Each structure stands twice: as C-alpha cells, then as structure tokens.
Amino acid sequence: MTRKIFIRFFIASLTLITLQSRVFANIFTGDDPQKVKYVFLFVGDGMGQAQVNLAQAYLAAIEDHVGFEQLSFTRFPHVGFASTYAYNQLITCSAAAGTALATGHKTSNGRISMDPEGSLPYESIATKAKKDGYKVGIVTNVSIDHATPAVFYAHQPGRDMYFEIGLDLARSDFDFFAGGGFLIPDGGSIESGAVNVIDYAIRNGFNVVNTREGFENLSTAAGKTLVISPRTASEASMPFSIDMAPTDITLADYTAKAISLLDNEKGFFLMVEGGKIDWACHGNDAATAIHEVIAFDKAVEHAVSFYLKHPEETLIVVTADHETSGLALGNNTTRYNSYLALLKYQKSSAVELNNAISRSGVNKSGDPEADFAKMMKIVETDIGLNSTPHNTLLSEEETASLKKVFMEGVYGTGDEENEYRNYEAFINAAVRMLAEKAGISWGSSAHTFVNVPVYSLGQGAEKFSGNIDNTDIPKIIGELMQIK
C-alpha cells in the first residue's frame, strides 16, 4: 500500500469513529440523524462477490503474494448482501433489477421502471431527488440508453425500446448524463415528425459534448449536459478497460467530472454504473472482467475523496444488480492451486481480439493446418496461452480441443457451405482455457440469482448492513435524504 493511500484511509477511519460516536449520541439525546446531502450509488453490473474477490486476488497475485489486495470499496466499514430476484422469476435481468434499485419496486424482466404488466410507471429515487431540489447525474460505460442507466430516468414496457428510452432522456431535466452513445438514435418520430435523439436533447436544453477537449473544458456554466464517449465499441458502449487507449475517457474520468459539475450547497444524487463487468462475464472473459472491476473501483475512489471532504453529509453505496455467469474461484483442473497472475498476459478483450483479427484481413487461405498454426501464434502472443515463458503450454488434448473449435468456426463442420465466418468461438475458447489454467471456472454465460454484496460508507451507511432486498436500497437512500 502506498503512503498516500494509507493516510487517506487512516483519515477515513478516524472520521468513521467520530461519526459512530455521534450516532450513539443521537440515540441517547433523541436528535434526528443528519440529512444526507450527497449520495453516490455505484452499480457494478454483474458484479457478484466472486468478481470482487477475483480482482482482489489477482492484484495480490501480480505482486507475487497470496491473499487479497483491498479495493477502495472493500475497505468500507459496512457490508451487507442483497437479494436480486425479479417480480416473478428468481433470475433477474438488468432492467428488472435496475428498476428495483432505482424505484424500490419489483417488476417483471424487461420492464424499465414500470409495473410488472408494463402499464404504470414507477418513480425513481433520482427523479424524487431532482424534484426535491437536488442535482442529479447518471453515468455509465455502456450505452446511455441501456437498461441500468435507463431505469433512473425512463419509463418503458420493454428494455429494447432504445429510441423511446432515448427520447425519455432528452425530455429529462437531470443535470448530467455521460456514457457511450445511443443504440438507436434515429428511426422514430414525435408529434413534429422524425427526430434524432441527440438533436432532440439539444432542442430541450442539453449541452452535448462528444470530444475529449469539450469534456475537459466542461464547467458548471454548461447547464444540463450530455457527454457521449468520443470512441465507442460494440453496441455503442465505451471500450473495455483492457482495450482503452491513453487518450480515452474512462469511467473514473466521468465520475470526477460529474462530481465537479453537480457539487452544490443543496446536494446531489449520482448513479455510476460499471456496465461492462457484466459483458465480460457473459463472455466468460476473466482477465477483461478483472480490469472492469478495477476500473469501476477507480471511479469509486473519486467518491471516497469527496467523502473525506464532507464526511457528515455524504453516503456512498456500492452494489450490483445481479451476478453474471456463476464465476467460481477454483476448478477441478488446478484443484487447490491458483495461478491468477497468468491472466496478466492477456493483452485485450476477447471481443477486441476477434475484431482485430477480422480488421487485419486474415481469412481462409485454403490450408486449414497453416491457418490454425497462424491463429495459435496469435493466441500465444495476445492471450499468453501455449507459451513456454508463461508456463502455459497446452497438452495434445487441449490443442486438439482448440483445433476442433477453430475448424468448425472457420472452415465449417461439413454440413454447410464451406465459407468464412469468424474466429469468435475459437478466441472465446482460448480465453476460457487460460482462465481454467489460472484456476477459475464459469457455471454459465447467463445471470444467476445469488445475493450480491452491498458496501456502504458515510452517513447512515449502517442501514445497508446484513441481509436486505435490492428494493430496500432506494428506500433507505430516500429516508436518509429525507425525500418521499
């Protein structure tokens, strides 16, 4: 631990002791607890306890020791677990889980802050805060019209109604939005005719920024602001953290800017989503998921810095909407051994590696053996698999398994026309094989219904301890902000 980080958290510990003393004093004097002015709600999409522990253990492993390196939020003094089930299903989607976190109501999968039938809207804690005079910000690293950010400002019966969700954003009076782009910015109309979502936002008073320079120059004079990432990846999201260039705007950058623009005497509510933890886990891409959790934690660090300046008025809650893909920290291959440091050799996400191979013009040469050898070399250099220096040499059985996936994915099984497809299945298989050698495994590529952790710091943080439901989180926040 660096001296700077140690001092920061030492001060935080002293502040916490002071706050606890005042809480006990309130109990005996009958004084009401102080109203919370500044609220941060961080949602790690798909981030179960296993994802958190994997990132911690990886950070320890690359420093060559066994155990966990603390993240900023794993140091929080209060920890609980929240159930995530939807209205009528144990396994939730992000829309239903997000609606619970935003509104305090269970709903059916696919609904965006509406009742289970999709007929009545539910008001979010963000909307209530705005009505009560607080400034409000919504930040994500996926498309800004994706399910988790959408539930805080939109009301739609289907999460895939991206154009309509975008219009809800454009009509919003929230103060700050930042994320990727819009999945469907065109393709619909309003009373006056066809409209583009971004143009409509500008017409409704939003200052729209989509350059690094414009982002850095933002000030409170900008008014209502919508920041669109200058560089986007698949599905209008920001690039995975592992794929980012030094010039890219990060989730932490967005969070820091949001704080600077929202800070005011009345207070603010800020929701920040690390949305691509979920995406990496859906792809069973362990190294990419680790980088996403770490990037998410860097965003939380900005909230902690703000808390240290306003300890008696600030609340930070870090949780997840659900766990994704049944991540297990151990497997039958490595048994009681773990080799998590192997994951540092993966240079990019599986998605980006597949895209890079496709962009390079690599295609079928007509010589399957030569093409497979070429791809195995890429696997060695970009994933770290089948490497003597990295101690990841493959057995004949493992090589044959990868070759089978390659031949079926690129050359076909023989049951269809022999035409080029892509390397996605092969790259995904190689990434999963690296994870297996590192000592982890995946139960699926879908969501699970395990309870998710809730970490909290600040005024009223103790209320989030123990076993709670996801619907309790916005209710407690509203109570602490003294809004209904």
N, C-alpha and C positions, 0 to 999 in steps of 0.2 A: 504494500500500500504506500502511495506517495505521501509525503509530509502534508501537502496541501489538502488531499482528500481526508487524511486522518484528522487534521484540525477542523475541517468543515463538519465532519460528523461528530466530533467531540463537542463542538458548539451546539450542534443539533441535540445531542444527548442532554446537555445542560438545560437547554430550552425546554425539552420534554419534561424533565424533572420539575421545572418551575411550573409548567402547565398542569402537571398532575397535582401539584400542591394546591393550585388554585381551584382545580376541580373538587378536591376534597373540602376546601374551604367553602365552596358554594353549597355543598351538601349540608354543611352544618349551619350556614348562615341563611339558607333559603334563597340566595341570589340565583337568578336565571343565568344559564350559561351564555357567554358572549356570542352574539350573532356572527356567523361566518360570512366574511365579505368576499373572499377569493377561493374559488373552488376549481380544482383540476380533477377531471375524470379521465383516466388513461385506460383504454381498452385494447389489450393485446389479442387481436382476433385469432382464435385457435390456440391460444397460449395456456395450456394446462400446466400443472405443477411439474410434469416431466420435461416440458420445453424449457421452463425456468431452470430446473436443475441441470439439464444438459448444457445450457450456456454457461452456468457456473462451473461445472466440472471441466468443460472444455478450456475455459480461461485458466483454470488451475493446471490442466494437463500441458498446455503450451508453455507454462512456466516450470514444467518438469516436477510437479508435486501432486500428490493425491489429495483430493478434497474439493472444496468449493471456494471459488472467489466470489465475494459478495457483489451483487449488483446494487445500485443505489436504492431500489425499492425493496430488496430483500433485507435491508437494514431497518426498515420501518418497524416501529415498536408494536404494532397491532396487526395480527394476521387472522383471517377467517377463511371460510370456504362457502361458496355459493352454489346452490343447485341451479341447473340451466334448462330443465325440461320445458317444452312448449305447452300450449294450452291442451292439446290432445295427443301429443307424441313425446316419448321420452327423449328422442334425439331431435334437437332443435336445428334450425337453420339460422344464419346470421340475422335475418330480418326479424324473426320471432324473438330471438334472444336479445337483439338490439332494442326492439320495442319494449321488452321487459326492463332493460337497463335505462331506457330513456323516459318511459312513462309510468312504470310501476304496475303494468298490466300484462298478464299472459295473453298471447294470441296464437293463431294458427301459423304454421310455417308459410312464409312468403308474404305475409302482411307487413306493410310499412306503417307503423303507429296507427293501426285501425283494429277494430274488434275482430273476433275470430271469423265472423261472417263477411268481413270487409265492407261493412256498411256505415259504421260510426267511427269518427276519428278519436284518437286518444291524444291528449295534450302532453308534450314532453316537458321535462324539467328545464330544458333550455328555453323553451317558449315561455314558461312561467317566470323564469328568471328575467327574461327580456321585458315582459310585461311589468315586472316589479322594479324596473329601472336599472338592472344590471346590464353590463355589456356582455356579449356572447360571441364565442368563437368556436368553429368546427374545423378540425384539422385531420387529415388522413394521408396515407401514402398510396392509396388506391384511387380509383376514380371518385370524384366528389359526389357522384350520384349513386354510389354503391350502397348496399343495404345498411351497414353500420352508421356511416355519417347521415344517411338519408332519414333514419328514424327520428333524428333530433329536430328536423325542420320540415319534413314532408309527411303527407298522408295519402297513401295509395294502396289499393287492394292487392297489388302484385309488385314484387320487388324488381321484376324485369320491365316495368313501365318506366324506363330510364328517361325518356323525353318528358313525360309528365312530372317525374321527380325533379328533373332539371328546372322545369317551369316553377315548381314549388320553391326551389332555391332562389330563382330570380325574383319571385314575389316576396321573399323573406325580408325582414328588417334586421336580421342578425348583423353583427358588426364586422366579422372576419370569417372568411372561408379560405381554405388552402388545401390543395391536394393534387391529384393527377389532372386528367381532363374530364370530359363528359363522354360517356359511351355512345349516346345518341343525341348530339346537339341539334340535329335537324330531323325533319321527317314528320312534322306535325304542324298544327296551326292553332291560333287563338281567334277571338272574335274578329280581329282586324285582318286576319289572313295568316299565311305561312310565316313562321318565325324561327330564328336561330336562338337557342337558349342563351348563348353568351351575349348576343346583341340585345336580347330582351332584358338581361340583367343590367346591362349598361343603361338601357332606357329607364329602368327602375332605380337608378341612382348608384349602381355599383361601379367602383373604380376597378377595372380589370387589368391585371398585370400578368404577363407571361414571359418575362425576360429576367435574367439574373440581376442586371443593372436596375431594372424597375423595382424588383423585390428589395434589393439592398437600400434603395432610396425611399422606401415607404416610410411615412410618418403619420402621426395622428391627424394631420391635416387632410389625409386622403379620404376620410369618411368611410362609408361602407366599402369593404374591399374583398375582392375575389382574386386569389392567386392560383394560377394554373401552371403546373410544372413546365419549364421550358423544354424538357426532354421527357418523353413518355415511352413506356414499353408496351407490352401486350395489354389489351383491354383498357387502354387509356390510364394505366397506372404509372406511378413513378418506377424507375428501375429498382430491382432488388438491390439491397445494400452492398452485397458482394460484387455487383456489376457496376456500381457507381463510379463515375469519373470524379476527379478532384473539383471540377467546376460545377457538378450537380448540386442542386439544393436538396438538403436532407430533411428528414422528419424533425430532427433536433433544431435545424435552422428555422423551420416553420414554427416550431413551438416557441423559440426565443423571440421571433418577430411577433407572434400573437400576443405574448406577454407584454411586450413593449407598446403595442398598439391598444390593448384592452385595459391596461392599468389605469385606474381612476379612483376617485375617492369613494364612490358608491360601491364598487366591486365588480367582479366578473365571474362568468362560468365558462370554462374552456374544456371541450372534449377533444382528446387526441387519440386517434386510432392507429395502431401498428397493424395494418390490414394484411401485410404480405407474410406475416408469420403463418397465417392460415394457408396461404397459397403455396408456400414452400412445403408445408406439411402434407397438403393434398398431393403434392408430387413426390412425397417420401424423400425429400432432398434435405438431409440432415445438416450439412455444412451451411447451406443457404438459410435454413431456419435459425441456426445459431447466430449468424450475422444479423438476421432480422430482430431477434430478441435483444442483442447488444445495441443495435441502432435505436430500438424502442427505449431502452434504458437510458441512452444518451439524451433522449427527449425528456425523460423523467428528471434527469439531473438539473435541467433548467428550472423545473418546478420546485425542486428542493432548494436551489439557490434563492428563488423568490421567497420560499417559506422562511428561510433563515433571516430575511429582512422583515417579515410580517408573521412571526410565529403564532401570535394570539388571534390572528384573523384569517388564517389560511388552512384549507383542508385539501389533502391530496389522496385520491383513491386510485389504486392500480388493480385492475382485474381483467377478466376475459369474458367473451360472450359464450364460449364453449371450448372444448379441447378438440383438436383435429388429428385424426388418423391413428389413435391408440399408440402413441410413442411409448416404447418400453426401453428402459435403461439397462440393457443386458440381453443376451440371447444364448441359444444352445451351442453356437459355434465357439464363442470365446469363453462361455461359462463364467467363471469368477474373475476373468481378466478383462480389462478395458484398455483400449488404445485410442483414446479420443483425439490425441494430437495428430493422428493420421488425417483428420478432416481438414487440417490447415493447408494441405496440398491441393485441395480443390480450388481452382482459380476463379470459377464463375458458376452461376446457377446452371442447372441442367437445361432450363429454358433458353438461356442466352447461348450456351454452348451449342445447342441444336440449331439456333438461329444463325450463329456464326458459321457453322459448317455449311448451312444452306446458302448463306450470303457469299461464301468463298467460291461457290460454283462447283463444289465437289459433287460428282454424280456417278452413276454406274459406268464403269469402264468396260464392262463385259467380262471382266476377270474377277469373279467373286473372291477368290483367295487373296488377290492383290488388294482389293478394296477393303477386305476385313483386316489385313495387316496394316493398312494405312490408318484405319479407324482405331485399331489397338494402340498405335503410336500416339494418336491424339488423346486417347484415354489416359495413357501414361503421363503425357506432359501437362494435360489440363485438369485431370482428376487425381492423379497420383497413384493410379491403380496399375498393378503389374510392373512395379518399379523395384529394382534391387536396392537402390539407396534408401527408399522409403519402407523397405521390408514389406511390400505388398504384392509379392509375386503370386500369380494365380496357379492353381492346380490344373491338371488336364481337364478335370471335370468342370471347374469354374470357367475355363476358357471355352470349352465345348458349349456350356450353357449360354455364354455371351454370343458365341458364333451362331447358335440356333436363332436367338432373338434378332441378330443382325440379318441373317439370310431371309428370315420371314418378313422382317420390316422393310428391307431394301430390295431384295430380289423376289419376294413373294413366296408363297407356300407351294405354288404349282397349281393351285385351284383357281387362280385368277390370272388375268393378263400380266405378263412379266414386265411391269412398268415401275419406274422410280417413284418411291413415296418419300419418306424422310427417315431421319436417324433417331427420332424421339424415343421410341421404345428401347432402342439399343443404349442410348445415353442414360435414360432413366434406370435401366437395369444395372449399368455400370456404377451409377451413383448409389443405388441401394446396396450393391456389393461392397463398395467402400465403407458404407455405414455398418454393414454386417461385420467387416473386419475390424472396425473401430469398437464394436461391442454393443451396438444398439439394434433395435428392430422396430418394425411397424406392424400394427394389427390390421390396418386397412388404409384406404385413401379417402375415407369419409369422416364425418364427425362422430363423436362419442357422447355419452351422457354422464361422464364422470363430473363430480363437482370441481369447480375451478377456484384458485386462490384469490383472496382479496387482501391486498396490502394497503394499510392506511397510516397517514401521518398528519398531525395537526389537531386543530380544534374539533372535538367530537369524534376523533378517529376511533376511540374505543368502542363506539357503537357498531362498528363493522366487524368486530371480532366474533369468533365462534361460528356456528353453522347457521347460515341465513339463506334466503332465496334471492335470486337476481332481482326480483321485483322490489325487495327491501332497499336496495341501494339508492334509487332516486327518491324514495320516500324519506329515507334518513337525511339525504342531502337537502331536500326541501325543508325538512324540520329544522336543520341546522342553519339554513339560510333564512328561516322564518318566512317562507313563502308557501302558498297553498296551491 
